[in-house]
Amino acid sequence: MPKIIFLPHEELCPEGAVLDGDSGQTVLDVALKNDIDIEHACEKSCACTTCHVIIREGFDSLEESDELEDDMLDKAWGLDPESRLGCQAVIADEDLVVEIPKYTLNMVSENH
């Protein structure tokens, strides 16, 4: 069972978190299941960038992003070469270290 290590984020998980994830789950689903409320304004349909995360370790274990995700990521704040949309980053069998960017393009939280 891969470990998903969320680096500290001032608002969403100030202490950081080490969580168990199952292969086939998305990074976003693991976070939400464990009360790390990453924004997801489009309800996980790959139509926004509010669930943008940066995979600091384990990036190569993820399936490659598709063209739609790449197009959305081009609009993300703070884009990094290891950026992914949390709703599209499917966990394989390696541990991941995930950074949640401080800002999103969403001006108002959707509070799901």
Disulfide bonds with the S-S distance in Angstrom:
none
